[in-house]
Amino acid sequence: MVRKTRHGSPIPEAGKGKRGPEGHLGYLLRQAHAAVRAAMEKALADLDVTPPQFAVLTMVVNYPGISGAELARLTFLTPQTINVIVRNLVRAGHVEKTADATHGRILRLHATASGESLLKRCRTRVMGVEGRLAGLLGRDEERVVRGWLAAVGEKLTEER
């Protein structure tokens, strides 16, 4: 079924028309992000973990002692969202908070054994999504896409 606007113009499906290769790069990146997030939500649903929670838990495991402010920058989430996610992960026993030795107001985050175990289960699911993404490309293409995405992040961050 082709969806139409109120005025009868057809709305193309993802990957077609302006939602396809001739679309604006920024829009295509947002469209891809939305599709990846939806696939991750589906993959993680029965673990009761959201993609933002997965991102936070990943960073806490990989960067023991990370602060909430650092987490916000690395996960592209607001400090308020980080506070809610961390509070829920602490309540569930997946993360612990300790005061910074020098700056007592800064809280350092560490994953518990339960958090590390949960992250392993989540990673298995997310790697399935990553595999589907990689399956759209050959190895050489994947290297080019990874390099380009990293360069976009670096270049546009420099220009802020």
C-alpha angles and dihedrals in degrees: 000000000000113000117221136199121244088268094053100256112143117246109219121232119248108288094025132097113340087350087062137061094311093054126106113282093231091052092047090052091051091047091050091047091052091050093048092047091050091049090049092048089053093046093049099037099099090050089056090235125131124210091253090051089049090051092050094047090048092054094044091052094044096042108036111199094026115157127230091250091053090048091053092053095046097045097039090235128130120257088245091055091047090053092053094046093046092047090053093045090050091048090051091050096245098113135033128203126215130179116254111255093231104027106037093191091062112085119211118211128217130177118239123221087263091054093049090049092049091049091053090054091047093048091055089057095043092049087061089058090045089051091054089051094048090047089067089065141048118239094262092047091049091054090051093048092046091049092048094048091049090048091050090053092047098043098045092043090053090053095055 
